Amino acid sequence: MTSRARTVGRLLLGSALVFAGATHLTVARDEFQAQVPDAVPLDPDTTVVASGLVEIGLGSALLLARRRRRLAGVVAALFFVAVLPGNIAQWLHRRSAFGLDTDGKRFARLFFQPVLVLVALWSTSAKR
C-alpha cells in the first residue's frame, strides 16, 4: 500500500507541476510575477517563463522517470526550496496573487512549501 500511495503522490505532484508550469507560460503569468523577489537580477517575466519551463520539466520527470526517479524527487525538492524566497517576498511586500490577498493567507502559504519538499522526497523514495 505504501508503494501505491507513493506512486499516487508522485503522479499528483508531477501533474501539478506540469499544470503550474503551463500556467506560468499562459494564463497566470502576471500573477506569478508577484512572487518574483526584487533581488532577482532578471526581468520578472523572464523569471516566470524560466521557472515555468523548469516546472514542466520537473513535473514530466516525476511522471515519466523510472531509473532516475529519486534524482527527480531530490531536484524537485531543491526547486521548492529555491522558490521559497518568492513566497516570502510575496508575503513581505504584500503582493496579492492567487487569492492570497491578506497577510495571513500569504503567511500561511509559507508553511505549504515544506510539505511540497517532503512529498517530492517521499513519493520518489528519496527520503528514507
Secondary structure, 3 states (H helix, E strand, C coil): CHHHHHHHHHHHHHHHHHHHHHHHHCCCHHHHHCCCCCCCCCCHHHHHHHHHHHHHHHHHHHHHCCCCHHHHHHHHHHHHHHCHHHHHHHHHCCCCECCECCHHHHHHHHCHHHHHHHHHHHHCCCCC
